[in-house]
Amino acid sequence: MEEIKIFCPATIANVSCGFDVLGVALDNVGDTMVVRKTSEKGIRITKLEGQDLPMETERNVAGVAGLALLEKGDYEGGFEIEIHKKIKAGSGIGSSAASSTGAVWAMNELLGRPFSTLELVQFSMEGERLASGVAHADNVAPALFGGFTLVRSYAPLDIIPIHTPSELYATVIHPQIEVKTSDSRKILKTNITLADGIKQWGNVGGLIAGLFTEDYDLIGRSLVDHIVEPIRSILIPGFDQVKSEALNAGALGCGISGSGPSIFAFSKGEAMANEVAAAMKNVYKNIGIDYDVHVSKINREGIKTLQ
C-alpha cells in the first residue's frame, strides 16, 4: 500500500480510579486520517481540518509521534499526513492521542508492520509529551489495543489489555469549555495519604475484577476516585450535579474523562446509556452551557482502516 485512510477513536483516560494507568476506547467518536508514503524524507502535515492546530511537523503531535517512529526504522522515504479532527482539542477524550496513534499506526501498516503495538504506544507517547508535558499512555494504549487497557508499568512499559463486558456502554458529555491537560496537571497534589492510596488501590483492583467477571455492580462500586476528581472537578461547572443526575438515572458510575471537562458515565445496555445522556444534558440546559454528548459502546478494535 502507498496510502491508507483510518479511523482513530476517542478515549476515556483514568476511568475514575486509574490515574495515568487506565483507559478505554470509544466506538463512534473519533478522527479520520489519511497517510501516504512519499519519496521525500521526513513528515509533512498537508491538511488539518476541524481544529485550529499547528501544521508544523515539530509542533503537531502526529508529526512528533511519526518522527519518533522514523528514527527507529530504516525507511528511506517519508510520509504525508491529512488530519480530519472530529475530537475537539482540550475536550478530555483523547484528541492528541487520536492524532499521535493514528499517525504511527498508519505508518506501521504502510511499512508492513515492522513495529509491535507496544512499540507504537512508545512512539505515540512522544506526541502526548508535546501536548501535555508528560509522556502518559492511558489514552494512546486503548486507542492502539482497543477496549480497556492497564498500564501496569512505565519503566519498562507494560500494557495489559482488559476484558470488556458485552453490555457496557459509555455516555460522555462535553461542556463547551476547554481544560488543557497541562493546566489540569498543575493543580494536582504530588503526595497523597496512605489512607487515600489504600482506598484507590482497592477500587482499581475491584474495577479490573469487575470487568473480567462482567460484574456490573462491582464495576459501579469501584468507579470512585479519592485522589484526582476532588481537585479537578472544581474546574468543571456543574460537575457534582451532572454526576448526581447520572447516578440517579441508573448509571453504574460517573467521573471525569481524562483531564476534563468531559464527564463520562458507564451503563449496562444502550437504553440505559441514553437515559443517562438525557439526565446529563438537562443539567447543562438548565445551567445554560452548550454541550456535545456521545453514547457509545466500547471499541474493542481500536484504530481501523476505512474504505
C-alpha positions as CSV (number, residue, x, y, z in Angstrom):
1,M,0.0,0.0,0.0
2,E,1.1,3.6,-0.7
3,E,-1.9,5.3,1.1
4,I,-4.3,4.4,3.9
5,K,-7.4,6.1,5.4
6,I,-8.1,5.3,9.1
7,F,-10.5,5.9,12.0
8,C,-8.8,7.0,15.2
9,P,-11.0,6.6,18.3
10,A,-11.7,8.9,21.1
11,T,-10.7,7.5,24.5
12,I,-11.6,7.9,28.2
13,A,-8.5,8.0,30.4
14,N,-8.1,7.4,34.1
15,V,-11.6,5.8,34.3
16,S,-12.1,7.4,37.7
17,C,-9.7,5.4,40.0
18,G,-6.8,4.7,37.5
19,F,-5.0,8.0,37.1
20,D,-2.5,7.6,34.2
21,V,-2.8,3.8,34.1
22,L,-6.4,3.0,32.9
23,G,-8.1,3.9,29.6
24,V,-10.8,2.7,27.3
25,A,-11.6,3.3,23.6
26,L,-14.9,4.6,22.2
27,D,-16.6,3.2,19.1
28,N,-18.4,6.0,17.3
29,V,-16.4,9.1,18.3
30,G,-13.0,9.8,16.6
31,D,-10.9,11.4,13.9
32,T,-10.1,10.3,10.4
33,M,-6.6,10.5,8.9
34,V,-5.1,9.8,5.5
35,V,-1.4,8.8,5.5
36,R,0.6,8.2,2.3
37,K,4.2,7.3,1.5
38,T,6.5,9.9,-0.2
39,S,10.0,9.7,-1.6
40,E,10.9,12.8,0.3
41,K,12.3,12.1,3.8
42,G,10.6,13.3,6.9
43,I,6.9,14.0,7.7
44,R,4.6,16.7,6.3
45,I,1.2,17.6,7.6
46,T,-0.6,18.5,4.4
47,K,-4.1,19.1,5.6
48,L,-5.7,19.7,9.0
49,E,-9.4,20.3,9.2
50,G,-11.8,20.7,12.1
51,Q,-9.5,22.3,14.7
52,D,-7.1,25.2,14.7
53,L,-3.9,23.3,15.5
54,P,-0.3,23.7,14.3
55,M,0.7,22.1,10.9
56,E,4.4,22.3,11.5
57,T,5.7,18.8,12.0
58,E,7.6,19.5,15.2
59,R,4.6,21.3,16.8
60,N,2.0,18.8,15.8
61,V,1.5,15.6,17.9
62,A,1.1,13.4,14.9
63,G,4.3,14.8,13.4
64,V,6.3,14.3,16.6
65,A,5.0,10.7,17.1
66,G,5.7,9.9,13.5
67,L,9.2,11.3,13.7
68,A,9.8,9.0,16.7
69,L,8.9,6.0,14.6
70,L,11.1,7.1,11.7
71,E,14.0,7.4,14.0
72,K,13.7,3.8,14.9
73,G,13.0,2.4,11.4
74,D,15.1,2.0,8.3
75,Y,12.6,3.5,5.8
76,E,14.4,5.9,3.4
77,G,11.4,7.9,2.4
78,G,8.8,9.9,4.3
79,F,5.1,10.4,4.8
80,E,2.3,13.0,4.2
81,I,-0.5,13.2,6.8
82,E,-4.0,14.6,6.4
83,I,-5.9,15.0,9.7
84,H,-9.7,15.5,9.9
85,K,-10.4,16.3,13.5
86,K,-13.7,15.4,15.0
87,I,-12.4,15.3,18.6
88,K,-12.1,18.8,19.9
89,A,-8.7,19.7,21.5
90,G,-9.0,20.1,25.2
91,S,-12.2,18.1,25.4
92,G,-10.8,15.3,27.7
93,I,-11.5,12.4,25.3
94,G,-8.0,12.0,23.8
95,S,-7.8,14.4,20.9
96,S,-4.0,14.4,20.9
97,A,-3.9,10.7,21.4
98,A,-6.0,10.1,18.3
99,S,-3.6,12.1,16.2
100,S,-0.5,10.5,17.7
101,T,-1.7,7.0,17.5
102,G,-3.3,7.4,14.1
103,A,0.0,8.6,12.5
104,V,2.2,5.8,13.8
105,W,-0.4,3.1,13.3
106,A,-0.9,4.1,9.7
107,M,2.8,4.4,9.0
108,N,3.4,1.0,10.5
109,E,0.7,-0.5,8.3
110,L,2.3,1.1,5.2
111,L,5.7,-0.2,6.1
112,G,4.5,-3.8,6.6
113,R,4.1,-3.7,10.4
114,P,7.7,-3.8,11.5
115,F,6.8,-2.5,14.9
116,S,4.8,-4.1,17.7
117,T,1.7,-2.5,19.2
118,L,3.7,-1.8,22.4
119,E,6.4,0.0,20.4
120,L,3.7,2.1,18.7
121,V,2.5,3.1,22.2
122,Q,6.0,4.3,23.0
123,F,6.1,6.4,19.8
124,S,2.7,7.8,20.4
125,M,3.7,8.8,24.0
126,E,6.1,11.4,22.4
127,G,3.0,13.1,20.9
128,E,1.4,13.2,24.4
129,R,4.6,14.6,25.8
130,L,4.3,17.5,23.4
131,A,0.6,18.1,24.2
132,S,0.7,17.9,28.0
133,G,4.4,17.9,29.1
134,V,4.1,14.3,30.3
135,A,4.5,11.1,28.1
136,H,1.5,9.3,29.5
137,A,0.0,6.2,27.9
138,D,-3.6,5.9,29.3
139,N,-5.1,7.4,26.2
140,V,-2.8,6.1,23.5
141,A,-2.8,2.5,24.8
142,P,-6.6,1.8,24.4
143,A,-6.6,3.7,21.0
144,L,-4.0,1.2,19.7
145,F,-5.0,-2.0,21.6
146,G,-8.8,-1.4,21.7
147,G,-11.1,-1.9,24.7
148,F,-9.8,-1.3,28.2
149,T,-6.1,-1.2,28.9
150,L,-4.0,-1.1,32.1
151,V,-0.5,0.5,32.1
152,R,1.0,-1.9,34.6
153,S,4.4,-0.2,34.4
154,Y,6.0,2.8,32.6
155,A,9.6,1.6,33.2
156,P,9.7,-0.8,31.5
157,L,6.5,-0.1,29.6
158,D,4.0,-2.9,30.2
159,I,0.4,-2.7,28.8
160,I,-2.3,-5.2,29.8
161,P,-5.5,-5.5,27.7
162,I,-8.5,-5.9,29.9
163,H,-11.7,-7.8,29.1
164,T,-14.7,-5.6,28.0
165,P,-18.2,-6.7,29.3
166,S,-20.6,-7.2,26.4
167,E,-23.3,-4.9,27.6
168,L,-21.1,-2.0,28.8
169,Y,-21.9,1.4,27.2
170,A,-20.3,4.8,27.8
171,T,-22.1,8.2,27.8
172,V,-19.8,11.2,27.5
173,I,-20.9,14.8,27.8
174,H,-18.6,17.6,26.8
175,P,-19.5,21.1,28.2
176,Q,-18.2,23.6,25.7
177,I,-15.3,24.9,27.7
178,E,-11.6,23.9,27.3
179,V,-9.4,22.4,30.0
180,K,-5.8,21.9,28.9
181,T,-4.2,18.7,30.3
182,S,-1.1,20.7,31.1
183,D,-3.1,23.1,33.2
184,S,-5.1,20.5,35.0
185,R,-1.9,18.6,36.0
186,K,-0.5,21.7,37.6
187,I,-3.2,21.8,40.3
188,L,-2.7,18.2,41.4
189,K,-1.0,17.3,44.6
190,T,2.3,15.4,44.4
191,N,1.7,13.5,47.6
192,I,-1.3,11.5,48.9
193,T,-2.2,10.0,52.2
194,L,-1.7,6.3,52.8
195,A,-5.5,6.0,53.6
196,D,-6.4,7.5,50.2
197,G,-3.9,5.3,48.5
198,I,-5.4,2.2,50.1
199,K,-8.9,3.1,49.0
200,Q,-7.8,3.9,45.5
201,W,-5.8,0.6,45.0
202,G,-8.9,-1.3,46.2
203,N,-11.0,0.4,43.6
204,V,-8.5,-0.2,40.8
205,G,-8.4,-3.9,41.7
206,G,-12.2,-4.0,42.0
207,L,-12.8,-2.4,38.6
208,I,-10.5,-4.8,36.8
209,A,-12.0,-7.8,38.6
210,G,-15.5,-6.5,37.7
211,L,-14.6,-6.0,34.0
212,F,-13.1,-9.6,33.7
213,T,-16.1,-11.2,35.5
214,E,-18.7,-8.9,33.9
215,D,-19.9,-8.0,37.4
216,Y,-21.6,-4.7,36.7
217,D,-22.4,-3.9,40.3
218,L,-18.7,-4.3,41.2
219,I,-17.8,-2.1,38.3
220,G,-20.1,0.6,39.6
221,R,-18.8,0.3,43.2
222,S,-15.2,0.6,42.0
223,L,-15.7,3.8,39.8
224,V,-14.7,6.1,42.7
225,D,-11.7,8.5,42.6
226,H,-10.5,9.6,46.0
227,I,-7.4,11.5,44.7
228,V,-7.8,13.4,41.4
229,E,-11.5,14.0,41.0
230,P,-12.0,16.1,44.2
231,I,-9.4,18.5,42.8
232,R,-10.1,18.6,39.1
233,S,-13.9,18.7,39.5
234,I,-13.6,22.4,40.6
235,L,-12.6,23.2,37.0
236,I,-15.8,21.8,35.5
237,P,-19.0,23.8,36.1
238,G,-21.9,21.6,37.2
239,F,-19.8,18.5,37.7
240,D,-21.4,17.4,41.0
241,Q,-24.9,17.9,39.7
242,V,-24.1,16.0,36.4
243,K,-22.7,13.1,38.4
244,S,-25.6,13.0,40.8
245,E,-28.2,13.1,38.0
246,A,-26.3,10.4,36.0
247,L,-26.3,8.1,39.0
248,N,-29.9,8.8,39.8
249,A,-30.8,7.9,36.2
250,G,-29.2,4.5,36.6
251,A,-25.5,4.9,35.6
252,L,-23.1,2.3,37.1
253,G,-20.6,5.1,37.8
254,C,-19.6,8.6,36.7
255,G,-16.4,10.6,36.6
256,I,-14.1,13.0,34.8
257,S,-12.9,11.8,31.4
258,G,-9.2,12.4,31.3
259,S,-8.3,15.9,32.5
260,G,-11.9,17.1,31.7
261,P,-14.0,19.0,31.1
262,S,-15.8,15.9,29.6
263,I,-17.7,13.8,32.0
264,F,-18.2,10.0,31.4
265,A,-20.7,7.5,32.8
266,F,-20.9,3.8,32.3
267,S,-24.2,2.0,32.0
268,K,-25.4,-1.6,31.4
269,G,-27.1,-1.5,28.0
270,E,-27.6,1.1,25.3
271,A,-31.1,2.1,26.5
272,M,-29.8,3.0,30.0
273,A,-26.9,4.9,28.5
274,N,-29.4,7.0,26.5
275,E,-31.4,7.7,29.7
276,V,-28.2,8.8,31.4
277,A,-27.4,11.1,28.5
278,A,-30.8,12.8,28.8
279,A,-30.2,13.3,32.5
280,M,-26.8,14.8,31.9
281,K,-28.0,17.1,29.1
282,N,-30.7,18.5,31.3
283,V,-28.1,19.8,33.8
284,Y,-26.3,21.8,31.2
285,K,-29.5,23.0,29.6
286,N,-30.6,24.4,33.0
287,I,-27.1,26.0,33.6
288,G,-27.1,27.5,30.1
289,I,-23.8,25.9,28.9
290,D,-23.6,24.4,25.4
291,Y,-22.5,20.8,25.2
292,D,-21.9,17.8,23.0
293,V,-23.0,14.3,24.1
294,H,-22.0,10.9,22.8
295,V,-23.4,7.5,23.6
296,S,-21.0,4.7,22.5
297,K,-20.4,1.0,23.0
298,I,-16.8,0.1,23.9
299,N,-14.5,-0.1,20.8
300,R,-12.7,-3.4,21.2
301,E,-10.7,-3.0,17.9
302,G,-9.0,0.4,18.4
303,I,-7.8,2.1,15.2
304,K,-9.2,0.7,12.0
305,T,-8.9,1.1,8.2
306,L,-11.6,2.9,6.3
307,Q,-12.6,2.1,2.7
